[in-house]
């Protein structure tokens, strides 16, 4: 029997507004039905609905939306006001993972924010890297980098991931040392995500996190009210396969509730040598304590092992290779087994204990204790003459022509033939093990129309770093040579010229220790159509380095002194709802934060960087929003100035392949632009969406003198780097943002059970990165006054499509979902690095610059099919 639309019935009309209980965003397309009948209505873009019910008698309305708890409500009167639905993963209101105060509230929190719900993730994310779910958000740029599993990156408003905060249930999880987001640590995160919100700019977080460009706030599954579970299987191109099972006990009579999820992912990757195996896991155990308190234990993580691709090759190499854009110079065969020259394996479980106490009607206390233990390494080929660029005179042997795989058996044979038993080429592990502990506690007090929040944010981190021999490939040992005259030494001073076998440490062995103590306070005013807030936070960051190789065990300098930096942030904003359709907002903020630890200690020793200074960001923004039943839109303009930025980068000298480290300070930038996003629902079953971002991200000044340290012991200071006016980009091989992005989306509910979607993404004004250490005043003079400019890459666009069919299978809810990514198999450059900059900038032309451009191409067309059953 089909649905009888509400407008066809006689009787009285009831209206209301249906919103997400957490973010207060409209639940567009949710169904409102009269219980026991086929009469139903659909929720519009602004969350409103109208439904006709019988004029006489009691009427019960049922509110349903995928991923949310169904609610029944007896209709009294004709205006039900605002009704909220809880996500299924937070359906037991008394049992929550965390009181996530970092979420932005629609038409109240004065920041630019966009959310992705569970339905969007399920229908469009089966074959996407997790950050790619945000690629249609204004100001967001994502890339899969070399294409390895979890090696993707995200930039927001021109800021790379070390200036973008990732919060999971309010807990900061960025890498403590580099500030980056390593998505392979969270490769299974999409499986347990209930919702994801990206906040551009300062963000709503109160804790001291590096949210200069934006904040990605992820809320995971918690505990579900009813017993049930899910079984899911996905298959796709390049042997992609994923199996998932989840189960929840529901809430017992004694107040206990438990949920868990396990998944396994495997595949070959879209380029040879990018094979992967990953497992994700999640568990939650919660307990009600009386009527006012809950305690919850949460464990989640992902263990994975995947091949990587580090080597940039030029465009002609891809064109000449039989594999075309899928070419990878970094893999080969060892004893008949496919083996990558670079391989990453890691496991980083995150555990938390959460306590929530509703003290009385006006006050509450929320506390979370968390711990994370990271264990793993990047394994890669090193030694003498290990260049992986095809055709290089210092290149590795290959099984055939220059485009063929690496011949690891030939490397083994050469090592065996070494008379002294040494290995010339070998695999090492660059190990990064860490322990991290933290506490976040927030007290909230409501006084009239004002909410006061105050809290503490404490963290401690230890990171162990060393090189370890993984496989000598037929050799017996390597010699860990120590050069006493080296300014930047390698090797173990406590055991110089040691013969190192498999499992032994060499080259370096050190530990970073970082402690942070912070406090924060916020006042938020909400009354009628006006909301405003003021937030203050302060912290002290202490850094210490312990070096086991460059200092004798008897040397007190083996452990550095603690180096302290004070940081703080002050921000505020206001939102005013002009009427039920229009709102305006503004925010302003200033952040001072400690430099990253890699910029505090230099020369690969405990030497302090005298130029290490706190970094500063000043940001302000204006925005306007419009909501109606068929159309909604947001427009905002922003400007952020980023000063005293420091950066360390590693480069390879093209003449002798020696590695040198560049320590740059005094980098100043501006990030500014305008962003627009909109949705249109001209008819009930059709939703159009779109976004546009036009940014301007550039350096505002040249740097101070730059220190360069080479692995061969050379150390010198270069002139100022001439960055002023150049487009902002991460130095080295990390990449930039397209400064113009646009997106279009279409979703059509073809039948009640069938939904089809398409998404178009466009990128322009996208520039290659470069080696900034070449841009000195000396080289500027030799260029005859012709200034270097960023190399602009070709504009490109991609199209993705998806279809979802929901049906009953053996009496259970089931879904069959298909995804196609890069539908038209578009060839485009996703990442590029200018590998060499000649002294004579004036001699630059298109051809020589293209020849010096190392690139990775984006993923070709891929397919994924998913079958899911809920029981």
C-alpha angles and dihedrals in degrees: 000000000000128000118273106218116235094239091065095062128085122230136066125334121236123196137186146138126261118205142170107266093224107039099020089228118149115264094228114205095013115148124243112190139172108247114249094016139077092240110122144158134198128235114245131221094277093046096255125134138182125200133173118226134179112289093228132052133018118312126199118202122206119209116202134177130158111260094018134094113262112241130201121203132179109234111233116171126355101276116058094180117207119352122186132203124206121224109252089245091060099034096123096072092196092055114063135155093223140339090251100207090170094077117107118232118222114250090003114059106070099226137093108262139163127190135208116201133205093266093055091049092049096046101039107022108063095104100022129101107249098252089050088074086075098047094105091056114107113261094015124124122183133182136174091224109203089357100252120148106277094359093118124124138206132208124191121198090344094307117122123224096276085068095042118082121222113201123184109196087339094308116124111233105171115130104276096217103042098021090228131137110239102197094190086069086062100033093141096043094111090062093065100032116118094180140349126207126188115203113196119213123001095355131204097275116121097195122087101266127148094257098148095130099024149304128254107206116193124190113197135203115284127169125331128215098226131048114255147106149202137244116194137176127186130185129180150152121315089031094294112172134167132181122191136180129178135174137183126193094205122222113317126213089257093056099257125132131177136187134176140176134191129182138174125204128188136168148138098245124233092277125048113267095029093106117149145182120193137175124195125194138186134177134174130184118182136180133193112225107199118307099306109040138059133181124199136184118207130187126178140154148123130243115200145165119198143162117244139203116219104158118096112212127193125252095256090056091058091045092051096044119094088229094054114196091359091065116131121185093189105077139070144146130284115189088340094308121121106246131181121218086221123039131169127205125175145153122194113172117190117207126184139177114207128195123187123185125184096203095185139324093292105034139050140170125214122186133176127187114195140179134186128192116194120194128173148072148227108251115203143161116259142155131086119355100354100151108148097196106113116252095016116148088227093044131129121260116267134205093242136340123000091277095053125102123280113273102227089172089061089051089051092049091051092050092050090053093056104112095213093051096244123141115235094191125023146151121263134185116229094206124207112178119167146173122208130182131180149166129207119184127173129187117198126196126180117209111178108301094346127090114202119199128185130170153149130246116195127173139172127188137182120187122188117203128184142136116245131188108247105174128357092199095225097330126113101219147334127235114240096213119204121203111202093198095053116119088202101034129194129196132048115301088194091058108020121192090009121174105238123201133187110311094020124127121238145161095023143008120176143139133221120209119194127179127181132186119187143169130194139186132187137182118201126188122200124173129144107314099346127083126171138166142191120198131187128183134173133184145170120223118200121194130191133173127205115195117193097178107043098046131052115251087243093053113102088208089069084091114046125219118263111270114207131201126182119220135181143168133207121186140156143169148166138220125200123191104213090193138325090297108034133056136167130199142181135189137182132185147167125207130188115184138173117265116255113272092245088064094049099060119046141183090042087280139088090277112134120233105236090201095055106122135165112272120236135206128187116189138171134173143184125203144179129197135192128193129184135148094266105022137038131172143172128202124183138167123202143178126194126181116200116196139183092017114171126202137185119199138175124220138176119233106235092213101057104004091240116153120235134182124222121205110197126183136174097048113163125190143173125212116189139150151116127271131195131183129172145171130206126192104182092169132016097261101040126075123181122190134181144170139190130191125184112184139176113204115171144143114261100199145011119264131248121255113311127223117223123192123185128205088235090066101263118135127179143149122245129206122264115297113245099228100137111127095007120126115263116257138152109264118247121010098335108103144235138239128259103247093213120047132167136178138189126192135188127189121180126186094212094177130358088265100035128069126176126194139183131188128194122194127189130192128190140161089039117161135200119241121240145191103273094192088076092061100083132142089253093058091042089059092048089052091066093242095303105137124222116246131193116267109245116219124216117275114250143181137196136199127212127188135194140180129195125195115188119193146142119276117187087337093308130112109259138173136198112201128184127192132188118189122199089008096191093045091240116194111222141152108248098178133016138179126189099229098194135024114193119219092246104069088176089066091063118121135160097267100049092044091050090050089053093049115106111199147179118208122221123255117286122231113308134181133209130183121193130192116193133181126189116203 
